[in-house]
Structures are given as C-alpha cells and as structure tokens.
Amino acid sequence: MKQIENKSNCRINKVEVTTDTLTGRGGMALFVRYIERVGIFALLLNSFGYIRRSKKGASILNIFKQVLCFLYDGTSRHLTYFDELKKDEGYAAIIESKPEEMVSSHQVKRFFKMFSWLCGGIFRKILKEMFIWRLRIEKPEVINLMLDTMVMDNDEAEKRHGVQPTYKDEKGFQPLHLVWKNKIVDAIFRGGKKHGNHGKTVIRMVTDMANLIRKEYSATVPIILRIDSAFLDEENLGAFDRLNILFIVSGKMYSSVKEYIGAQRGTWARYDNGHQEWDYVEFGYRCESWKKFYRAIYTRPYYEGEQRLLDFARPDNIILTNIGINERVLSGCSESIRREITKPEAIISSHHQRGADELPHRGIKDFGFEELPFKRFMANSALYYCMVIAFFLFETFKEDVLAEVMPRRQKRD
C-alpha cells in the first residue's frame, strides 16, 4: 500500500458510547470462504442431496451454508432469527449469497423435518471424514481420544421426543461423544435415559473408530483412550485390549483397595507436574469377578507437614490401564515413544487431562445451545449434528486461520 504523506488535521475531541457494533460479523466472510475451501459442502451435498424432493425453493447446499453461518454467528439461538437475516442484504453479501437465496425460519424448519432415522449414521460418516482430514494434516505420532457423555438440559422446554431424566436429575438428551484435541470426532445422539455404558454402543463406536484410523491413517499409530469410571466394565476393557487400544480409566475405591494401600509403607514414589505433587504406588488390579489383571496406579496429593483430609474429601485416585501390559500396541513405535508412554508419570499426566478433555462439552454448549427446538427426535438430531459439525469447523478455523491472532492455550495437568 502507498504511504500517505499528509497528516490528517482531524482531532479527537469527544469520546462517547455508541450503539454501533464495530466488530460484529467481522470474521463471517473469512469463515464462509474457509468452509467452502475445506470441502464440507461437497460432503453434505453428496450425503443429503437426495432429500430435496423438488427443484423449487432453496437448495440443500444453500440451507446448510446458512445454518452453519447461523451457528457460527451466535447472535440468536432461535430459528425465527432467520426471518430477520432474510431481510438483511448486508448479511447476505457477507455470506456470499443473493438476497433472494436467503431462507426463512419456516424453510429451515421444513428442512430439518425431512431427515429420517438414517441421518445419524450419515452425519457420523461426515464427522469421521473430517477427523481423518485433520489427522493427515497434523500427523500425530500418538492419538489421544476421550469418551464421555454430555447432558443437554431440556428440562424447561416443551415436551420433546427423547427428552428423558438424566443422571443429573434433569430432563434432556445425553449424546455419547468421542473427543480428539477439542473436537468431537464421533457422536451418537441419544435420549436422556441412555447412560454412558448403555448396551454395546461404546464397544461398537470405539471399534469402528479404531478400524478407521488404522485403515485411513496409520496401521501402527498408538491409540490411547481416556474414560471415566462410568465405563469401567470388564467387557469394555477386554474389547479395547483385543483391539490393541491403550486405555486409561478411573477406577473405583473398593474397600479391598483401601486396605491394600493402607498396608503400603516404603513403596511410594512421587510425581511432580510443576504445580502439584502426588505420591503414587503401582500394583496389579482386578475386580473379584474379573479374569484378567490390569496395571493400577494409586495416586494421592502430597501434603507438607501434618495436613490431612477426611476420607470422604480425599482427592485420591486409582488409575487402571493396559499400558505396559499389551506390548502389541507399541510394536511399531520408536523406542523413545515406547519409553515415554509406559512411564507411570506419563500415565498419571494423561489421566489428569480428563478435566481438559471435557472442555469441548462446555465449548459446544456456549457455541450452540442445549434446548433443541423441535418436538420430533430426528429433527433435533439433525440440528444437533449440524451444531457438532459447525463446532468442529470453528475449531479448525481457529487453528488454520486465526492461530497467529488468537494463540491456543497450552493444557495443564
């Protein structure tokens, strides 16, 4: 740009509050151009182009684009906001659409009501393709996944199909999520009464994802799965072990474990992450009815002096894992990676990341909304999956476009 030589004679003589939004929708044009370049519209059109029954009206591609932009914008969480956007020619220009192409709230509602029970599986395939896309870009040497449920509170909404009491004593939905690096890479939308370990869902989800990673990305990359005690089940752990997946799961404080730990005196070691210290001890563990032992690490915070906590307030943990037991998983790794992964300190550090793993649940609720607008389950399911896809793209947009402007924070143990 040519430098301006003459200085302006204008001076600031007053500072007041303005009602103008100076930064509103400032990044919308960049986001629209980004999602066009990454190919998400081609995926959506190839997957759902069949639901358009007539050439009249808005195209499937155009509706998907406006829904993703609506979610990214975040100005309103009500579908009636589409009626306001339809009249806004400036917004249409920002998202690179013609004014006559803008859809109304009634068109959006009719669009989501066209989805059938098959749509969940199709949306999941799209999420998995997006996951493989990111793996091929970032090329991680170790893939850390987290499995957990997320409660979507719909207690105050009108009656919705699938809204049922959850473990949090509120009515809502409870989808099952598989998370990788702040992104939901696989999800199953479910009713509220479906607890985390319902049926064979967990094993099927993890099996499909492990097979996909080894087929489309790498046959030897170590996969580490972090889960909480809600999924502590012999069948689950056995299935993960047979899949050659390394798991780290929170155990349960049974009385036999407490008795064993109480008898340990000089076998404790110490782990320091730079902010807090923990004493830990290793041993073999299995429940009474289990057929196989797993590696267990019992941790408790280190206190200086005589400070102690009552038993009910003690932040002690027991960690179960097959790391160091299933050698097949690490057979294709370098010696340095093998040594690092099998260290007890590395296992404890990975387990402590469980808190950070749940941040995407809070993030997607802030990004989108919990109370879904439709009475039919499948319409809500389709909108939920659109929200998950938009959130995924929002995270990759920050990584690919805004990394220098908004540096991502480093996780702490």
C-alpha positions as CSV (number, residue, x, y, z in Angstrom):
1,M,0.0,0.0,0.0
2,K,1.2,3.5,-0.8
3,Q,2.1,5.5,2.3
4,I,0.1,8.7,2.9
5,E,2.4,11.6,3.3
6,N,0.0,14.3,4.5
7,K,-1.1,14.1,8.1
8,S,-4.8,14.5,9.0
9,N,-5.8,17.7,10.6
10,C,-8.8,16.0,12.4
11,R,-8.5,15.6,16.1
12,I,-10.5,13.5,18.6
13,N,-12.4,16.0,20.7
14,K,-15.0,13.7,22.3
15,V,-15.3,10.0,23.4
16,E,-18.9,8.6,23.8
17,V,-20.7,5.3,23.9
18,T,-22.0,4.2,20.6
19,T,-24.7,1.6,19.8
20,D,-22.9,0.5,16.6
21,T,-21.3,-2.9,16.7
22,L,-17.9,-2.3,15.3
23,T,-16.7,-5.9,15.2
24,G,-20.0,-7.7,14.7
25,R,-19.7,-10.4,12.0
26,G,-16.2,-9.3,11.3
27,G,-15.0,-12.8,10.7
28,M,-18.1,-14.2,9.0
29,A,-16.7,-13.6,5.4
30,L,-13.5,-15.4,6.3
31,F,-15.4,-18.3,7.9
32,V,-17.6,-18.7,4.8
33,R,-14.7,-18.7,2.5
34,Y,-12.9,-21.2,4.8
35,I,-15.7,-23.7,4.9
36,E,-16.1,-23.5,1.1
37,R,-12.4,-24.2,0.7
38,V,-12.2,-27.3,3.0
39,G,-14.9,-29.1,1.1
40,I,-17.6,-29.5,3.7
41,F,-20.4,-28.5,1.3
42,A,-19.5,-31.3,-1.1
43,L,-19.6,-33.8,1.7
44,L,-23.0,-32.6,2.9
45,L,-24.4,-32.4,-0.7
46,N,-23.2,-35.9,-1.6
47,S,-24.7,-37.3,1.6
48,F,-28.0,-35.5,1.8
49,G,-28.7,-34.3,-1.8
50,Y,-31.4,-37.0,-2.0
51,I,-33.7,-35.3,0.5
52,R,-34.6,-32.5,-1.9
53,R,-37.9,-33.5,-3.4
54,S,-38.4,-30.5,-5.8
55,K,-36.2,-28.1,-7.7
56,K,-38.3,-25.3,-6.4
57,G,-37.3,-23.4,-3.3
58,A,-33.8,-23.2,-1.6
59,S,-31.1,-25.7,-2.5
60,I,-29.8,-28.2,0.1
61,L,-26.3,-26.6,-0.2
62,N,-27.7,-23.1,0.4
63,I,-29.6,-24.2,3.5
64,F,-26.7,-26.0,5.0
65,K,-24.5,-22.9,4.4
66,Q,-26.9,-20.6,6.1
67,V,-27.4,-23.0,9.1
68,L,-23.6,-23.3,9.6
69,C,-23.3,-19.5,9.4
70,F,-26.2,-19.0,11.8
71,L,-24.5,-21.3,14.3
72,Y,-21.1,-19.5,13.8
73,D,-22.7,-16.0,14.2
74,G,-24.3,-16.9,17.5
75,T,-26.3,-13.6,17.7
76,S,-29.5,-15.5,18.4
77,R,-30.4,-19.1,19.4
78,H,-33.9,-19.0,18.0
79,L,-34.8,-20.2,14.5
80,T,-37.0,-17.2,14.0
81,Y,-33.8,-15.2,13.6
82,F,-33.6,-16.5,10.1
83,D,-36.6,-14.2,9.3
84,E,-34.5,-11.2,10.3
85,L,-31.5,-12.4,8.4
86,K,-33.7,-12.8,5.3
87,K,-34.3,-9.1,5.2
88,D,-30.7,-8.1,5.8
89,E,-29.0,-7.6,2.5
90,G,-25.7,-6.8,4.2
91,Y,-25.6,-10.2,5.9
92,A,-26.4,-11.9,2.6
93,A,-23.5,-10.2,1.0
94,I,-21.2,-11.2,3.8
95,I,-22.0,-14.9,3.4
96,E,-21.8,-14.6,-0.4
97,S,-25.5,-15.3,-1.1
98,K,-28.0,-13.4,-3.1
99,P,-30.9,-11.7,-1.1
100,E,-33.4,-13.9,-2.9
101,E,-31.5,-17.0,-1.7
102,M,-31.9,-16.2,2.0
103,V,-34.1,-18.7,3.7
104,S,-36.9,-18.1,6.2
105,S,-37.4,-19.8,9.6
106,H,-40.3,-21.9,8.0
107,Q,-38.0,-23.2,5.3
108,V,-35.4,-24.1,7.9
109,K,-38.0,-25.9,10.0
110,R,-39.3,-27.8,7.0
111,F,-35.8,-28.7,6.0
112,F,-34.9,-30.4,9.4
113,K,-38.2,-32.2,9.5
114,M,-37.3,-34.1,6.3
115,F,-34.5,-36.0,8.0
116,S,-35.1,-39.7,8.7
117,W,-33.8,-42.1,11.3
118,L,-30.9,-42.9,8.9
119,C,-29.4,-39.4,9.2
120,G,-27.4,-40.0,12.4
121,G,-25.2,-42.6,10.7
122,I,-24.7,-40.4,7.7
123,F,-23.7,-37.4,9.8
124,R,-21.3,-39.6,11.7
125,K,-19.6,-40.6,8.5
126,I,-19.1,-36.9,7.7
127,L,-17.6,-36.3,11.2
128,K,-15.2,-39.3,10.7
129,E,-14.1,-38.0,7.3
130,M,-13.4,-34.6,8.9
131,F,-11.3,-36.4,11.6
132,I,-9.2,-38.2,9.1
133,W,-8.7,-35.0,7.2
134,R,-7.2,-33.4,10.3
135,L,-5.1,-36.5,11.1
136,R,-3.5,-36.3,7.7
137,I,-2.7,-32.6,8.2
138,E,-1.3,-32.8,11.8
139,K,0.2,-36.3,11.5
140,P,0.3,-37.1,15.3
141,E,2.6,-39.9,16.5
142,V,0.1,-40.8,19.2
143,I,-3.7,-40.4,19.1
144,N,-5.3,-39.5,22.4
145,L,-9.1,-39.9,22.4
146,M,-11.6,-39.3,25.2
147,L,-15.0,-41.0,25.5
148,D,-17.8,-39.5,27.6
149,T,-21.5,-38.4,27.6
150,M,-22.8,-34.9,27.6
151,V,-26.1,-33.9,29.2
152,M,-28.2,-31.4,27.2
153,D,-30.6,-29.8,29.6
154,N,-34.1,-29.5,28.1
155,D,-35.9,-29.5,31.4
156,E,-37.7,-26.2,30.8
157,A,-38.6,-26.9,27.1
158,E,-41.9,-28.2,25.9
159,K,-42.4,-31.9,25.6
160,R,-39.8,-33.3,23.2
161,H,-39.4,-36.9,21.8
162,G,-36.4,-38.4,23.6
163,V,-36.2,-35.9,26.4
164,Q,-35.9,-38.1,29.5
165,P,-34.5,-37.9,33.0
166,T,-30.7,-38.0,33.1
167,Y,-28.2,-38.8,35.9
168,K,-28.1,-35.0,36.6
169,D,-31.7,-35.1,37.8
170,E,-32.9,-33.0,34.8
171,K,-34.7,-34.0,31.7
172,G,-32.8,-33.8,28.4
173,F,-30.7,-35.6,25.8
174,Q,-27.5,-37.4,26.6
175,P,-25.3,-37.9,23.4
176,L,-22.2,-40.0,23.5
177,H,-19.0,-38.2,22.3
178,L,-15.6,-39.3,21.2
179,V,-13.3,-36.3,21.5
180,W,-9.8,-35.5,20.0
181,K,-8.0,-32.3,20.6
182,N,-11.1,-30.1,21.5
183,K,-13.0,-31.6,18.6
184,I,-15.9,-34.0,18.7
185,V,-14.9,-36.6,16.1
186,D,-17.8,-39.0,16.6
187,A,-21.1,-38.6,18.3
188,I,-24.3,-40.6,18.9
189,F,-27.4,-38.5,19.6
190,R,-29.5,-40.3,22.3
191,G,-32.3,-39.9,24.8
192,G,-31.6,-38.7,28.3
193,K,-32.1,-42.1,30.0
194,K,-29.3,-43.8,27.9
195,H,-26.5,-44.0,30.4
196,G,-22.8,-43.9,29.3
197,N,-22.4,-47.7,29.1
198,H,-25.8,-48.4,27.6
199,G,-25.8,-51.6,25.5
200,K,-23.0,-52.3,23.1
201,T,-22.8,-48.7,21.9
202,V,-19.4,-47.9,23.5
203,I,-17.6,-51.0,22.1
204,R,-19.1,-50.5,18.6
205,M,-18.2,-46.8,18.5
206,V,-14.6,-47.4,19.6
207,T,-14.2,-50.5,17.3
208,D,-15.4,-48.5,14.2
209,M,-13.1,-45.6,15.1
210,A,-10.0,-47.8,15.7
211,N,-10.6,-49.6,12.4
212,L,-11.0,-46.3,10.5
213,I,-7.8,-44.8,12.0
214,R,-5.7,-47.9,11.0
215,K,-7.2,-48.1,7.6
216,E,-7.2,-44.5,6.6
217,Y,-4.3,-43.0,8.6
218,S,-1.8,-45.5,10.1
219,A,-1.8,-49.2,11.0
220,T,0.7,-48.8,13.8
221,V,0.0,-45.5,15.5
222,P,-0.8,-45.9,19.2
223,I,-4.3,-45.1,20.2
224,I,-4.9,-44.0,23.8
225,L,-8.4,-43.9,25.1
226,R,-9.3,-42.0,28.3
227,I,-12.5,-42.8,30.0
228,D,-14.0,-42.3,33.5
229,S,-15.3,-44.8,35.9
230,A,-18.8,-44.9,34.3
231,F,-17.3,-47.1,31.6
232,L,-15.3,-49.3,34.0
233,D,-16.6,-52.7,32.8
234,E,-14.7,-56.0,32.2
235,E,-16.3,-56.4,28.8
236,N,-15.3,-52.9,27.7
237,L,-11.7,-53.2,28.8
238,G,-11.4,-56.6,27.3
239,A,-12.7,-55.3,23.9
240,F,-10.3,-52.4,24.0
241,D,-7.4,-54.7,24.8
242,R,-8.3,-57.0,21.9
243,L,-8.5,-54.0,19.6
244,N,-4.9,-53.2,20.7
245,I,-6.1,-49.8,22.1
246,L,-4.3,-48.4,25.2
247,F,-6.9,-47.3,27.7
248,I,-6.6,-45.2,30.9
249,V,-9.7,-45.4,33.1
250,S,-10.6,-44.1,36.5
251,G,-11.1,-47.0,38.9
252,K,-13.4,-47.3,41.9
253,M,-12.4,-47.1,45.6
254,Y,-13.4,-50.5,46.9
255,S,-12.6,-51.4,50.5
256,S,-10.1,-54.1,49.4
257,V,-8.1,-51.4,47.5
258,K,-8.1,-49.1,50.5
259,E,-6.9,-52.0,52.8
260,Y,-4.1,-52.8,50.4
261,I,-3.0,-49.2,50.0
262,G,-3.1,-48.7,53.8
263,A,-0.5,-51.5,54.2
264,Q,2.0,-49.9,51.8
265,R,4.8,-48.1,53.5
266,G,8.1,-47.7,51.6
267,T,7.0,-48.4,48.1
268,W,5.6,-45.0,47.2
269,A,7.1,-42.7,44.5
270,R,6.4,-39.1,43.8
271,Y,5.2,-37.3,40.6
272,D,5.6,-33.5,40.2
273,N,4.0,-31.7,37.2
274,G,5.4,-28.3,38.3
275,H,2.2,-27.2,40.0
276,Q,1.3,-30.0,42.4
277,E,3.0,-33.2,43.7
278,W,1.4,-36.6,44.0
279,D,2.6,-39.7,45.8
280,Y,1.8,-42.9,43.8
281,V,2.2,-46.7,44.1
282,E,1.8,-49.3,41.4
283,F,0.2,-52.8,41.7
284,G,-1.9,-55.4,39.8
285,Y,-5.6,-55.0,40.0
286,R,-8.8,-56.8,39.0
287,C,-12.3,-56.9,40.4
288,E,-13.4,-60.1,42.2
289,S,-15.3,-61.5,39.1
290,W,-12.7,-60.4,36.5
291,K,-10.5,-62.9,34.8
292,K,-7.6,-60.6,34.0
293,F,-5.3,-58.3,36.0
294,Y,-4.5,-54.8,34.8
295,R,-1.9,-52.3,35.8
296,A,-3.1,-50.0,38.5
297,I,-1.6,-46.7,39.8
298,Y,-2.9,-45.3,43.1
299,T,-2.3,-41.5,43.4
300,R,-2.8,-39.1,46.3
301,P,-1.7,-35.5,46.6
302,Y,1.4,-34.9,48.6
303,Y,1.0,-32.7,51.7
304,E,3.8,-31.0,53.6
305,G,3.7,-31.2,57.4
306,E,0.7,-32.9,59.1
307,Q,-2.1,-31.7,56.8
308,R,-4.6,-34.4,56.2
309,L,-8.1,-34.7,54.7
310,L,-11.1,-36.8,55.9
311,D,-11.8,-39.9,53.9
312,F,-14.9,-38.5,52.1
313,A,-12.9,-35.4,51.0
314,R,-9.7,-37.2,50.0
315,P,-8.9,-36.5,46.3
316,D,-7.2,-39.9,45.9
317,N,-7.5,-41.7,42.5
318,I,-6.9,-45.2,41.2
319,I,-6.0,-45.4,37.5
320,L,-6.4,-48.7,35.6
321,T,-4.6,-49.2,32.3
322,N,-3.2,-51.9,29.9
323,I,-0.1,-49.7,29.1
324,G,2.9,-51.8,29.7
325,I,0.8,-55.0,29.6
326,N,-0.3,-55.1,25.9
327,E,3.0,-54.9,24.1
328,R,1.5,-55.4,20.6
329,V,0.2,-51.8,20.6
330,L,3.7,-50.3,20.8
331,S,5.4,-52.8,18.5
332,G,5.5,-50.3,15.6
333,C,6.7,-47.3,17.7
334,S,10.1,-45.9,18.1
335,E,11.9,-46.8,21.3
336,S,11.7,-43.2,22.6
337,I,7.9,-43.1,22.2
338,R,7.6,-46.6,23.9
339,R,9.6,-45.5,26.9
340,E,7.7,-42.2,27.3
341,I,4.2,-43.8,27.0
342,T,4.9,-46.6,29.5
343,K,6.3,-44.3,32.3
344,P,3.9,-44.1,35.3
345,E,4.4,-40.3,35.3
346,A,3.1,-40.2,31.7
347,I,0.1,-42.3,32.6
348,I,-0.8,-40.0,35.6
349,S,-0.3,-36.9,33.4
350,S,-2.6,-38.3,30.7
351,H,-5.2,-39.2,33.3
352,H,-5.1,-35.7,34.7
353,Q,-6.0,-34.4,31.2
354,R,-9.6,-35.8,31.7
355,G,-10.7,-32.4,33.0
356,A,-9.4,-30.6,29.9
357,D,-10.9,-33.3,27.7
358,E,-14.4,-32.2,28.9
359,L,-13.9,-28.6,27.8
360,P,-15.3,-29.3,24.3
361,H,-18.6,-30.1,26.1
362,R,-18.8,-26.7,27.6
363,G,-17.5,-25.2,24.4
364,I,-20.2,-26.6,22.2
365,K,-22.9,-25.5,24.6
366,D,-21.5,-22.0,24.6
367,F,-21.1,-22.2,20.8
368,G,-24.6,-23.5,20.2
369,F,-27.5,-24.3,22.5
370,E,-28.8,-27.1,24.8
371,E,-32.5,-26.6,24.3
372,L,-33.4,-28.1,20.9
373,P,-36.5,-26.5,19.2
374,F,-38.3,-29.5,17.6
375,K,-40.7,-32.0,19.0
376,R,-39.6,-34.8,16.7
377,F,-36.4,-36.6,17.7
378,M,-34.9,-36.8,14.2
379,A,-35.3,-33.1,13.5
380,N,-33.5,-32.3,16.8
381,S,-30.9,-35.0,15.9
382,A,-30.2,-33.4,12.5
383,L,-29.8,-29.9,14.1
384,Y,-27.6,-31.3,16.8
385,Y,-25.2,-32.9,14.2
386,C,-25.1,-29.6,12.3
387,M,-24.1,-28.0,15.5
388,V,-21.3,-30.6,16.1
389,I,-20.0,-30.1,12.5
390,A,-20.1,-26.3,12.8
391,F,-18.2,-26.5,16.1
392,F,-15.6,-28.8,14.6
393,L,-15.1,-26.3,11.7
394,F,-15.0,-23.4,14.2
395,E,-12.1,-25.1,16.0
396,T,-10.2,-25.9,12.8
397,F,-10.9,-22.3,11.6
398,K,-9.1,-21.0,14.7
399,E,-6.2,-23.4,14.1
400,D,-5.8,-22.8,10.4
401,V,-6.7,-19.1,10.1
402,L,-6.5,-17.4,13.5
403,A,-3.6,-19.2,15.1
404,E,-1.3,-16.1,15.0
405,V,-4.1,-13.8,16.1
406,M,-5.6,-16.0,18.9
407,P,-2.9,-18.4,20.1
408,R,-4.3,-21.6,21.7
409,R,-3.6,-22.0,25.3
410,Q,-1.4,-24.9,26.5
411,K,-3.1,-27.5,28.6
412,R,-2.0,-28.1,32.2
413,D,-2.1,-31.3,34.1
